[in-house]
Structures are given as structure tokens and as C-alpha cells.
Amino acid sequence: MRARIKNQLQHIALNQGVQKRWKLWSQNGLELLKQLELEPWAGQRRDTLLEMLEQFDQRIQPVEQAVKQAAEGNPRSRRLQTHPGVGPVISLATILTMGEVSRFPDSRSWVSYLGLIRRKTPVACAGD
């Protein structure tokens, strides 16, 4: 829901010629969004979406804080976070999904477990 709200707000900004990308969610970006001069219904929609975003952020904040603390307390999670683009959520999800690394004989087995590579043998079609 939060991503959908952000997408809708992003489209409102883009329709007004404002292209901030991820900076739209900074304090300055949100202020700019609030100050856009819009038609009455679009302005009401923007205001409603901003209220909803604030409510979601308030509800999600404790969960995000708990995930961050759990990730900081886990050495494997901290190590995974050294990779660009990997944050607390992704690192913990990877660790919880993967389990103990030693149970996989090689990297191919792990990738296969996650379903990221195709099967080795081709599957016969019904008409073959």
C-alpha cells in the first residue's frame, strides 16, 4: 500500500514537471509536493495521499527499527549489507531463507534452491 501511495504521488509530481526520483521523499521533496498548484480534485487527492503516507510511515517505523536492530545484531546480516543495495530487510530475508550456508555444497545448489536458475534437463512439451 505504501508503495502504491508513493507511486501515485510520484505521478502527480511528474504530471507537474517535477522529477525528483527518490529525493521526492526527502523533507524538501515533500514540501515541494505540498506546494504544487493543482486543480481542486488533484489537490485533494494529493493531500489525502500525503496523509495516508504519513500514517503508513508512523505505523511502519517501529517495525523498520526492529528489523534494523536485528540486522545490526547479526554478523552475517552486517556482512551482507556491505554489498551495494543490500539493506537490513534484504540481508535478514536472505539469511532466514537460506539458513546455514554449509548445507549447500556449492553456490549453484544455493541458487537452484532459490529458484534463480533453470532446470538442467529440458522439459518435454505435450506435442513432442
C-alpha positions in Angstrom: 0.0 0.0 0.0 2.8 2.4 0.9 4.5 1.8 -2.5 1.2 2.4 -4.3 0.7 5.7 -2.5 4.2 6.8 -3.3 3.7 5.8 -7.0 0.6 7.9 -7.2 2.3 10.9 -5.6 5.2 10.4 -7.9 2.8 10.6 -10.9 1.2 13.8 -9.6 4.7 15.3 -9.4 5.7 14.1 -12.8 2.5 15.5 -14.3 3.5 18.9 -13.0 7.0 18.6 -14.4 8.7 17.7 -11.1 11.1 14.9 -11.5 12.9 14.3 -8.1 13.0 10.5 -8.1 13.9 9.2 -4.6 14.6 12.8 -3.5 10.8 13.4 -3.6 10.6 11.6 -0.3 13.0 13.9 1.5 11.7 16.7 3.6 12.4 19.3 0.9 10.8 17.0 -1.8 7.6 16.5 0.3 7.4 20.3 0.9 7.7 20.9 -2.9 4.9 18.3 -3.5 2.7 20.0 -0.9 3.2 23.4 -2.6 2.4 22.3 -6.2 -0.5 24.2 -7.6 -3.1 21.7 -8.7 -6.7 21.6 -9.9 -9.1 21.2 -6.9 -9.6 17.4 -7.2 -6.0 16.7 -7.9 -5.0 18.8 -4.9 -7.5 17.0 -2.7 -6.1 13.6 -3.9 -2.5 14.8 -3.2 -3.5 15.9 0.3 -5.3 12.6 1.0 -2.3 10.6 -0.3 0.1 12.6 1.8 -2.0 12.0 4.9 -2.1 8.2 4.1 1.7 8.2 3.5 2.3 9.8 6.9 0.0 7.3 8.7 1.8 4.4 7.0 5.2 5.8 7.9 4.2 6.1 11.5 2.9 2.5 11.6 5.9 1.1 9.8 8.6 2.9 11.7 8.6 0.6 14.8 8.9 -2.4 12.5 11.7 -0.9 10.5 13.5 0.0 13.7 13.2 -3.6 15.0 14.5 -5.0 11.7 17.4 -2.6 11.7 18.3 -3.6 15.3 18.0 -7.3 14.4 20.2 -6.8 11.4 22.8 -4.9 13.4 22.9 -7.7 15.9 23.6 -10.4 13.3 27.1 -10.7 11.9 26.0 -12.4 8.7 23.5 -9.7 8.1 26.1 -7.0 8.6 28.4 -8.7 6.2 25.7 -8.9 3.5 24.9 -5.2 3.9 28.4 -4.4 2.7 27.1 -5.1 -0.8 25.6 -2.1 -2.6 21.8 -2.1 -2.5 21.5 -4.6 0.3 19.9 -3.2 3.5 18.6 -4.6 6.7 15.4 -6.1 5.2 17.1 -7.9 2.3 20.0 -9.2 4.4 17.7 -10.7 7.1 15.4 -12.1 4.5 18.3 -13.8 2.7 19.7 -15.2 6.0 16.3 -16.5 7.1 15.5 -18.0 3.6 19.0 -19.5 3.2 19.6 -20.9 6.6 23.0 -22.3 7.3 25.3 -21.9 4.3 27.1 -25.1 4.9 24.1 -27.1 4.0 24.7 -26.2 0.3 27.6 -28.0 -1.4 28.2 -25.1 -3.8 26.8 -21.8 -5.0 24.9 -23.4 -7.8 23.0 -25.5 -5.3 22.0 -22.4 -3.3 20.9 -20.5 -6.4 18.9 -23.5 -7.5 17.3 -23.7 -4.1 16.1 -20.1 -4.5 14.7 -20.9 -8.0 17.0 -18.5 -9.8 18.4 -20.9 -12.4 16.5 -23.1 -14.8 16.5 -26.9 -14.7 19.4 -28.7 -16.3 17.2 -31.1 -18.3 14.7 -29.7 -20.8 11.0 -30.4 -20.2 9.2 -32.3 -23.0 6.2 -30.5 -24.4 2.9 -32.3 -24.9 3.1 -32.2 -28.7 6.7 -33.7 -28.9 
